[in-house]
Amino acid sequence: MSSICIDGFNLALAKGSGIATYGRNLLTNARAIGHGTQVLYGPPSGRKKNAVVNEALLVDADRPARKVRKSERFQRTLTTRFGRTAHPILPSGEVIWPSRGGGRPEADYFWAAGDLYHYANRAFAAYRTDTPVSFAATDQARAPDVMHWTVGLPLHAKGAANIYTIHDLIPLRLPHTTMDDKDVFLDLCRTVARRADHIAVVSETTRQDVIRILGVAEDRVTNTYQAVSLPPKLTGRSQAEVALELEGVFNLGWKSYFLHFGAIEPKKNLGRIVEAYLASGVTSPLILIGGRAWLDEPETALLRQVKADGGPSADRIRQYDYMPFSMLISLIRGAKATLFPSLYEGFGLPVLESMALDTAVLTSTGGSLPEVAGEAALSVDPYDVQALTRGIQALDTDEALRDALVEKGRLQAAKFSPEAYQARLRELYAKVGA
């Protein structure tokens, strides 16, 4: 079978991301259908003589960036656009990868090119050209047959079929919710569209956006959706065990609170969630999990004011910047409902994760969320605070409604099983001869 390489751009982030989860799922499911797997990293340090050190640098703790003279930065930006070479790193068995980051990716081996992503992005911003990457193959590490970029990046692999996943075009559809340079973003999307042997998307909504806005032919864009894949060691824990954990750690009862999780950014609609929750008058606590991302001030303004006032409403909302994955799974399982009424999503994995964990969901009619949720969630207009309020009140008091949504949600999540995802990946990779 062919060998599939993905980029490690998001995998290398200390706290991960939704796209890092997507990348790990790609590796797992590509292996499940018989492909070899590889990852291309761009660590800040260059190649060293020692193999163990080279692997260690892929997972090194965040350190202050080395100061680079302006002349050196200019030179590296200028030369990067002419091409970079990635060198193989074979797993040594000596490096313990961080478990909270997902552990060592399911890859046969790795490739590394120092500061690849940083300087490729700089080169594109300056010269509007993407960077070619060559692979220095050896007897132990052969170059990939397919390079699957998990996000639109100004890079392409020489000698391989290039697939790019476009998760959404939110900077163009909802420009007020992002800080992207829209000219650069559109130029990058167009470059990716021209360069790609094929484009993957994660929803029919994004597929139609790509076809319409970027002018890509329909037969060059394949919707694979995503897979819901949760560790059995977490999902298999008994209700009693999880309930005891929630009580001991958070002083929360089983199915006694609402949950919202996701980075604090405008599209997540946190401001309206808080407004609707407070207006609902429910006493079930609201647990918010997510760190600050961008343009978060308007989204948290009401929350900050309520917390500052210190009145009764302040105790109804608890906020956590970060939560270990295992504990997040427990919180999802124990929630009365997950509130995820985003303005727009390219997919919306939290909806399916909640359904797979037998938790009712309130979501929105924005973007791809109707595709993902189907008829298994309470869906409302994300801009309508009164509708959000009524939804929260209904979920708080109507146990029969919650039970019905849990039952439907379990069936809906099954449509996005690993097996279904693997079938869609087979179709995708077959289109580039893999």
N, C-alpha and C positions, 0 to 999 in steps of 0.2 A: 504493500500500500504506500501511498504518498506520505511525505513528511510535511506537517503543518507547523509553521512558526508564527507566534503572535508577538506583538510588541509588549515590552514590560513597562511602558510609560506610566500606567496607573498601578500596575502590580507593585511597583517600587515605593508607592506612597506609604508612609508610616501607619496611617489609620485607614488605609484602603479607600475605596469609593464604590459607587454602583457599577462603574465600568471595570473596576478591578474584579468585582464579583462576576461580571460578564466574562472577563478574560479567563478566570479560573474555570468557569462552567464550560467555556469553549475547549479548554485543554482536556478536561475530564471527559467530555462527550466525544471529542475527536478521537481520543484514545479508545473509547468504548466501541467506536465503529471501525477500529482497526488501523488508524493512522498513527504514524510517529508524531511526536510533539516536541517543540523547541520554543524558547523564549529569547527575544532580543532585548537586552538591557542597554542603558546608557549611563553607567555610573559616573559620578563626578571625577573619579580618579582614573588615570590611564592604566594600561596593562602592566602587570608586574611579572617578575620571573617565577614567583612561587604560585602554583596552582591553587593551593588552599587560600592564600591571600586574595587571589582573583575572585574566588567564590565568595569569600567573606565580604569583599567590597560591594557585592550585589545586595547585601542585607545589612550593611553597616548602619549604625544609628545615625540619626540626623546630626550633622556637625556644621558649624559655621562655614559658609562657602569660602574657598581659598580666594584671597584677593587677587584679581587679575588686572594688570595694567591695561589702560584704554587701548594702547597700540596692539597688545596681544589679543584683546577681545575682538578688535577690528579684523586682525589677521585671521583669527580662527573662524569668524563669521564669514569672511570673504572666501576662504579656502573650503569650508564645509560644503558649499553649494556645488563644488566640483566632484564631490564623492567622499564617502567614508568606508573604511573596511572594518568589519566585525570579526573578532577572533573567538574561537570556541573555548568554552569553560566546561569541563567535564565534572559532574558531581563527585566530590571527594569522599563523601561519607563522614567527613570530620566537622563540617559546619552545621550547627543546629539553627535552623531557620525559625523565626518567631511564630509561635502557634497562633497568636492573636492576629497576625497578618494572614493566616491561612496555611502556614507551614510552607515547606518547599513545594513550588508549583509542580504539577504532574507533567514533567518534561524529561525527555531523554538526556538532554544537555542544553546548555545556554550559550548565547553569543553576547559579546559586549564590545561596545565602541564608546570610548570616553566622552561624556557630555553630549552624546548624540542628539538627544531630543532638545536640549537647551539651544544648541547652536543651529540645529536644523530650523527651529522656529524663528530664531534671530535672522537666519539667512533668508527665510521666506519673507519675513516682514520687510527686510531691506531690499531684496532683489526680486521677489515674487517668483522664485524658482524652487522646485522641490529637490531634495538631496538624494542622489543614488547611493545605495548601500550594497557593497560586495561582501561575500562571505568567504573567509579564508579557510576553505574546507581541508580536512585531514582524513587519514584513514579511519579515525574514530568518530569524526563528526562531519557528516555530509551536509551540503547546503540544502536549504528547504526547497521543496517543490512548490509550495504555496506560502506566501506571506500574507497572513490575515491581520491587518491593522485593526485594532479594536475600537479605534476612533479615527476621525479624519486627521491625518498628520502629513506634513510636507516632506514625505519620504517615499521612496519606492525601492523595492528589492530587485537587483539585477539578476537575470537568469531564473526568475520565479514568476509564477502567476500572482498578481497583486489583487487581493480583495480588501475593500475598505468597508467597515461598518459605520454607517451614519445613524446615530441614535435619534437625532431630531434636528430641526432647523429653527429652534427657539430664538436664537439671536435675530433672526429675520422675521419670524412670526410674532413674537412678543419682545420687541427690541428693548422695551422699558424694563425688562426683568433681568437683563444681563449687562455686563460691563465690557463685552467684547467690542473690539474695533470692527464695525460692521463691514467696512470695505475689505479689510484683511480677511474676515471670516468668509465673505462671499467669494473672494478670489481663491481662498483655500478650497472651498467646496467645489468650485468650478475646476480647479486644478486636479483635485481628487477624482472628479467625475470624468475628466478627460483621460487621466492616467490609468484608472482602474480597469482591470480585466473584468471585474464584476463588482457590484455594490450590494452589500447586505444591509437590511434594515430590521428593526425589531417590532414594527407594527405596520398595519396597512395605512394608518394615518401618515406616518413618516414616508412610506413608499410613495404615496400620492403627492406629498410635499416635494420629494426629490424629483419625481417625474415632472411636476408642474413648474416648480421654481427654478430648478437647475437644468431643465430641458433634457433629461436623460431618457433614453428609449425604455419602454416598459420591460422589454426582455433582458435588460441589463441590471435590473433591480429585483432582488429576491427577499421576501419577508420570511425570516426564520423565527420570529417572536423570540422569547427567552424561555428558560426552563426554571421551574421551582424545584430546587434541590437543597434539602435541609439535612444536616447530619443526624442519622438515626440515634446516636448516643444522646442527642439533645431532645429529639422529638419522642424518643421512647421512654423518657422519664415519666413516672406516674404523676397523676394530678395531685395526689397528696404530697409528694415530694416537692413539686413546683410551688404548691400553695404554701408549704412551710417556708420555702425560700423567700417568697414574696412577703410573707408576714414578718420574717426575721430581718430581712434586709431593708424593706421599704415600708413596713407597717401597712401593707395593703392586703385586702381580702380578695379571695378568688372571684373574678368577674364583678369587681366592685368599682372599677375606674375606667376612664377613657384614655386612649393612647394616641399620640401623634409622634412619628419619628421621621427624620429627614433633615438635611442641612437647612439652615435658616437662610432662605433666599426668596425673592418675590414670588416665583412661580409656585412655591409650596403653600402660599396663601395663609400663613400663620396668623397674620393680623386679623383676618376675618374669622378664623377658627376661634381665637381667643375672644373676640367680640361676641360671636354667636354663643359660645359656651357660657360666658358670663351672663348674657341676656336670657339664657335658658332657665336659670334658677336651679339647675340640678345640683345635688350635693355630692354626687360621685366625683372624686378628684379627677383632674386632667393632668396626665403625665406627658411632658414634652421632652423629647430626646433629640438633640442635634446641635452641632456647633455653628457658630457664625460663619457664613460664607461671604456673600457680597450683598450690598444694598439692603442690609438687614434692619437698619434703623427704623424705617416706617413700619416694618413688620412687627417689631418688638416694642413700639412706643407705648401702646396701651398696657401691655404686660409689665413694662418697667414702672409705669405710673401706678398701677394697682399694687405692685410689690412695694413701691416706695411709700404708699399710703399706709400699708400695714393693716388694713381693715380685714373683715372676715373673708372677703374674696381672695385675699392674698394667699390664704392657707389652702384654697381649693385648687391652686395650680402649682405644680412642682416642675422645675426645669433642670435638666442634666445635659451638659455639653457633650458628654461621651458615655457610652455604655459598652462594656465587653459583649461580644456577640452572644456568648452563652446566656448572659443575663438578659439581653434583649429578647432572645427567644422565649425565655420564661415570662417576661413582661407581655409579650404579644399573646402568649397562650392564656395568661390570666386576665386579660383585658375584657371588659364588657363589650367594647367595640374599638376598632381602629378608625381614627378620623383622618382621611387622606383626600380632601377636596381640592386638589391642585388645580391651578389655572390651566396648565397644559403639561403633558408628559409625553415623552417618546415611547414609553412603555408603562412603567408604574409597578415595579416589582413588589413594593410593600403591600399592595392590594392582594396579590396572589400569595405572598408569604403569610399574611394574616388568614386568608381563607384556608390555606393548607394546614394551619395550626388551629382550626376550629374557632376562629374569632370573627364576629360580624364586622362588616365594613360599611362606613359611610364614605362615598367618594363623589366624584364630580362628572359632569358631562363634557369636560375639557380634554382636547387632544385624543390620545389613544385609550383613555381610561374606560370608555364604554366598550371597546373591544376586549379589554382585559377582564373587566368586571362582569360583562354580560348582564344577566338578570339576577345575579347573585349578590348584589350590593344595593344599598340605599343610595341612589344617585340624585344629586341636586345641582342646580346652577351654582358654580363656585363664586359668582359675584353677588349672589342673593343671600345676604346675612340672615334674613328672616327664614328663608328655606333651610339654611344650615341650622338655625336655632330649632326649628320644628323637627328636623331630623335627629338632632341630639336628644330632644325631649322624648321622641318616640322610642329611640333605642334605649333610653334610660328606664322607661316604665314598662315597655311591652316585651316581656320575656318570650312570648310566642313569636313575635317578629324576629327577635334575635335568633331563636332556635331555627326558624325557617331559613334565615340567611346563612346560618352555619351549615345547614344541610345542603343548600344550593351551592354554597361556596366550596364545599368539599368536592362536588362534582365539577365545578368550574375549574378549580386548580388542577384537577386530573387531566384536563385538556392540554395543560402545559407541562406534562410529565417529561422526565429525561428521555423516555422512549420516543415521544412525539417530537421532541427537539432533535434527537439523533436522526430521525427520518428526514427532517427539514435540512439538517446539515449535509446529509448524503446528497440531497438534491442540489444544494448550493455548490459543494465541492465538485460534483460531477460536471457542473457547467464550465469549470476551468480545467477539466480533464484529470481531476484527482480522484 
